[in-house]
């Protein structure tokens, strides 16, 4: 919907579940809460995008805006999981 290529699920994205658990219970709890918040903002956004698409309208701009919000939150989550490690 945002006209972006599919991102491969490799590297740190794939390692995230084990990495966040290794950071201890406090960070795991914070990550879980952040994921709940992320779901709360993306679910209605995706529903709105589906409505836009159903009307035959272009979803690119609003989908890209939602993707940017998601990506910023994901970057923060990755920082929690890989603290002290350079991301790449």
SULMOZI-V672738 format. One record per residue. N is the residue number from 1. SS is DSSP state (@ for helix, = for strand, . for the rest). PHI is phi in whole degrees, 0 to 359 (* if undefined). PSI is psi as a letter, one per 20 degrees, with the letter a starting at -180 (999 if undefined). Layout:
BEGIN
((N & SS & PHI & PSI) (N & SS & PHI & PSI))
END
This chain:
BEGIN
((1 & . & * & h) (2 & . & 264 & j) (3 & . & 61 & k) (4 & . & 249 & q) (5 & . & 291 & q) (6 & . & 295 & p) (7 & . & 273 & p) (8 & . & 291 & q) (9 & . & 268 & m) (10 & . & 221 & r) (11 & . & 62 & c) (12 & @ & 297 & h) (13 & @ & 300 & g) (14 & @ & 288 & h) (15 & @ & 278 & i) (16 & @ & 309 & g) (17 & @ & 304 & g) (18 & @ & 288 & h) (19 & @ & 294 & g) (20 & @ & 290 & h) (21 & @ & 297 & h) (22 & @ & 291 & i) (23 & . & 280 & i) (24 & . & 104 & r) (25 & @ & 295 & h) (26 & @ & 294 & g) (27 & @ & 290 & h) (28 & @ & 298 & g) (29 & @ & 295 & g) (30 & @ & 295 & g) (31 & @ & 296 & g) (32 & @ & 297 & g) (33 & @ & 296 & g) (34 & @ & 295 & h) (35 & @ & 296 & h) (36 & @ & 298 & g) (37 & @ & 296 & g) (38 & @ & 297 & g) (39 & @ & 298 & h) (40 & @ & 296 & h) (41 & @ & 268 & h) (42 & @ & 277 & h) (43 & @ & 302 & g) (44 & @ & 292 & h) (45 & @ & 296 & g) (46 & @ & 293 & h) (47 & @ & 297 & g) (48 & @ & 295 & g) (49 & @ & 297 & h) (50 & @ & 297 & h) (51 & @ & 294 & g) (52 & @ & 298 & g) (53 & @ & 296 & h) (54 & @ & 296 & h) (55 & . & 276 & i) (56 & . & 80 & j) (57 & . & 269 & q) (58 & . & 288 & p) (59 & . & 263 & i) (60 & @ & 303 & g) (61 & @ & 297 & g) (62 & @ & 293 & h) (63 & @ & 293 & h) (64 & @ & 294 & h) (65 & @ & 297 & g) (66 & @ & 295 & g) (67 & @ & 299 & g) (68 & @ & 297 & g) (69 & @ & 296 & g) (70 & @ & 299 & g) (71 & @ & 298 & g) (72 & @ & 297 & g) (73 & @ & 293 & h) (74 & @ & 295 & h) (75 & @ & 299 & g) (76 & @ & 295 & g) (77 & @ & 296 & g) (78 & @ & 297 & h) (79 & @ & 296 & h) (80 & @ & 295 & g) (81 & @ & 282 & h) (82 & . & 243 & k) (83 & . & 303 & p) (84 & . & 84 & i) (85 & . & 243 & p) (86 & . & 292 & p) (87 & . & 278 & q) (88 & . & 203 & 999))
END
